[in-house]
Amino acid sequence: MATHKSAEKRATQNEKRSVRNASLRSSIKTSMKAVVASVATKDKEAATKSLQSAIPAIARAATSGAFHKKTASRRISRLTKKVNAMK
């Protein structure tokens, strides 16, 4: 384990960030599932509404470092494609 004071601080910070990022990723997955579920039930209005709330959440997660920016972009793109295919 960490023996230097700076290494101990770093380990504590990493733990905090890990918990925060896990929580953020979990909430993002939930919002993505809401979009997919409304697409599966063919509810265009609900799908659009949930997509509009999911996109900024995914983008914020990428800015905070919970996701890589290309991962966030890919997820947004795939969700948007699913909703647009409903037309």
MIFIMI-683439 format. One record per residue: x, z, y of N, C-alpha, C, CB in turn; residue in one letter. Coordinates in steps of 0.1 Angstrom, whole numbers, padded with zeros to 4 digits, always signed. Each point is the difference from the previous one (the first is absolute). Glycine has a CB too. Layout:
BEGIN
XZYXZYXZYXZYA ...
//
This chain:
BEGIN
+0008+0000-0012-0008+0000+0012+0009+0000+0013-0019+0012-0013M +0012-0012+0024+0008-0001+0013+0007+0013+0002-0017-0015+0009A +0030+0014-0005+0008+0012+0003+0003+0001+0015+0010-0002-0023T -0010-0009+0030+0003+0001+0015-0013+0002+0007+0020-0015-0002H -0019+0021+0014-0012+0003+0008-0007-0013+0004+0011+0020+0008K -0004-0030-0005-0006-0013+0004-0007-0007-0012+0018-0003+0018S -0012+0004-0029-0006-0005-0012-0012+0007-0004+0022-0007-0008A -0023+0020+0010-0012+0008-0003-0011-0005+0010+0014+0020-0009E -0011-0021+0021-0010-0005+0010-0005-0013-0004+0012+0013+0018K -0003-0022-0021-0004-0014-0004-0009+0000-0012+0022-0008+0009R -0019+0017-0019-0009+0001-0012-0014+0005+0004+0021+0004-0014A -0021+0005+0023-0013+0005+0005-0008-0010+0007+0010+0023+0002T -0003-0031+0007-0007-0011+0007-0005-0010-0009+0015+0004+0019Q -0007-0008-0030-0004-0010-0009-0013+0005-0008+0024-0008-0002N -0024+0020-0001-0012+0006-0007-0012-0002+0008+0014+0016-0012E -0014-0012+0025-0011-0001+0009-0005-0014+0001+0009+0020+0013K +0001-0029-0011-0004-0014+0002-0006-0006-0013+0019-0003+0017R -0014+0007-0028-0005-0005-0013-0014+0004-0002+0023+0002-0009S -0027+0011+0013-0013+0004-0001-0009-0007+0009+0008+0023-0007V -0004-0025+0020-0008-0007+0010-0002-0015-0005+0009+0015+0018R +0002-0021-0022-0002-0014-0004-0009-0002-0012+0023-0004+0009N -0022+0014-0019-0009-0001-0012-0014+0001+0004+0018+0010-0014A -0021-0001+0023-0014+0002+0005-0005-0013+0007+0004+0025+0003S +0005-0031+0005-0003-0012+0008-0003-0011-0010+0014+0008+0020L -0005-0010-0030-0002-0011-0010-0013+0002-0007+0025-0002-0002R -0028+0014-0002-0012+0003-0007-0013-0004+0008+0012+0019-0012S -0012-0015+0025-0011-0004+0008-0001-0015+0002+0002+0022+0012S +0009-0029-0011+0000-0014+0001-0006-0007-0013+0020+0001+0015I -0016+0005-0026-0005-0006-0013-0016+0002+0000+0022+0006-0012K -0026+0005+0017-0015+0003+0000-0007-0010+0009+0004+0024-0004T +0002-0027+0015-0007-0010+0009+0001-0014-0006+0006+0015+0020S +0005-0018-0027+0001-0013-0006-0011-0001-0011+0025-0001+0005M -0027+0012-0013-0010-0001-0011-0014-0001+0006+0015+0014-0014K -0017-0009+0026-0013-0002+0006-0003-0014+0003+0002+0023+0010A +0008-0030-0005-0001-0015+0003-0003-0007-0013+0015+0002+0020V -0007+0000-0030-0001-0007-0013-0014+0003-0006+0025+0001-0004V -0030+0011+0005-0013+0004-0006-0011-0007+0007+0009+0022-0006A -0008-0023+0019-0011-0007+0008+0001-0015-0003+0000+0018+0018S +0012-0024-0021+0001-0014-0003-0007-0002-0014+0022-0002+0014V -0019+0012-0023-0006-0002-0014-0015+0001+0000+0021+0011-0009A -0027-0003+0019-0014+0000+0000-0006-0011+0009+0001+0025-0003T +0007-0033+0008-0003-0012+0009-0008+0004+0012-0001-0014-0020K +0006+0026+0026-0006+0004+0013+0009-0004+0011-0011+0020-0012D +0008-0031+0018+0009-0006+0010+0002+0009+0012-0007-0022-0007K -0004+0028+0012+0001+0009+0012+0009+0012-0003-0023-0008+0007E +0020+0015-0018+0008+0012-0004+0015-0004-0002-0021+0011-0010A +0023-0022+0004+0014-0005-0003+0007-0002+0014-0007-0010-0022A +0001+0004+0031+0006-0003+0013+0003+0013+0007-0012-0022+0001T +0002+0031-0001+0001+0013+0007+0012+0008-0006-0025+0000+0005K +0026+0001-0018+0010+0007-0006+0014-0006+0002-0017+0008-0017S +0017-0022+0017+0013-0007+0003+0005+0003+0014-0007-0018-0016L -0003+0019+0025+0004+0002+0014+0006+0014+0002-0017-0016+0007Q +0013+0026-0016+0006+0013+0001+0012+0001-0008-0023+0010+0004S +0025-0018-0014+0011+0001-0009+0013-0007+0006-0016+0000-0019A +0014-0011+0026+0011-0007+0006+0009+0009+0010-0014-0021-0002I +0008+0027+0012+0008+0009+0008+0006+0011-0007-0014-0006+0019P +0007+0012-0029+0006+0011-0008+0013-0005-0007-0023+0011-0002A +0022-0022-0004+0011-0006-0008+0012-0002+0010-0016-0010-0017I +0013+0004+0029+0010-0003+0010+0007+0013+0005-0013-0021+0006A +0005+0031-0004+0006+0013+0004+0009+0006-0010-0021+0004+0014R +0017-0006-0027+0008+0006-0011+0014-0008+0000-0021+0006-0013A +0020-0019+0016+0013-0007+0000+0009+0004+0012-0012-0020-0011A +0005+0023+0022+0008+0004+0012+0007+0013-0002-0016-0013+0014T +0009+0022-0021+0005+0014-0003+0010+0000-0011-0021+0009+0008S +0022-0020-0016+0010+0000-0010-0005+0003-0014+0016+0006+0017G -0029-0004-0018-0006+0003-0014+0001-0013-0009-0015+0018+0011A +0014-0029-0004+0001-0013-0007+0010-0009+0007-0024+0001-0007F +0029-0011+0000+0008-0010+0007-0009-0009+0007+0018+0001-0018H -0013-0007+0029-0009-0008+0008-0005-0012-0007+0012+0008+0020K -0004-0014-0029-0005-0011-0008-0010+0004-0010+0022-0011+0004K -0021+0023-0010-0009+0005-0009-0014+0001+0007+0018+0012-0014T -0018-0006+0025-0012+0001+0008-0006-0013+0003+0009+0021+0010A -0001-0030-0006-0005-0014+0004-0006-0007-0012+0018-0001+0017S -0012+0003-0029-0005-0006-0012-0014+0006-0004+0024-0004-0008R -0025+0017+0009-0012+0007-0003-0012-0004+0009+0013+0019-0009R -0009-0020+0022-0011-0004+0010-0004-0015-0003+0010+0016+0017I +0000-0024-0020-0003-0014-0003-0009-0002-0013+0022-0006+0011S -0019+0014-0021-0008-0001-0012-0014+0005+0001+0021+0002-0013R -0023+0009+0021-0013+0005+0002-0008-0010+0009+0009+0024-0002L -0003-0030+0012-0007-0009+0009-0004-0012-0008+0014+0008+0020T -0005-0013-0029-0004-0012-0008-0012+0003-0009+0024-0007+0000K -0025+0019-0005-0011+0004-0009-0013+0000+0008+0015+0013-0014K -0014-0008+0026-0012+0001+0009-0004-0014+0005+0006+0023+0007V +0003-0031-0003-0003-0014+0004-0005-0009-0011+0017+0003+0018N -0013+0000-0030-0005-0008-0011-0015+0002-0003+0023+0001-0010A -0029+0009+0016-0014+0003-0002-0009-0009+0007+0006+0024-0003M -0001-0032+0013-0008-0009+0008-0007-0011-0008+0015+0005+0019K 
//
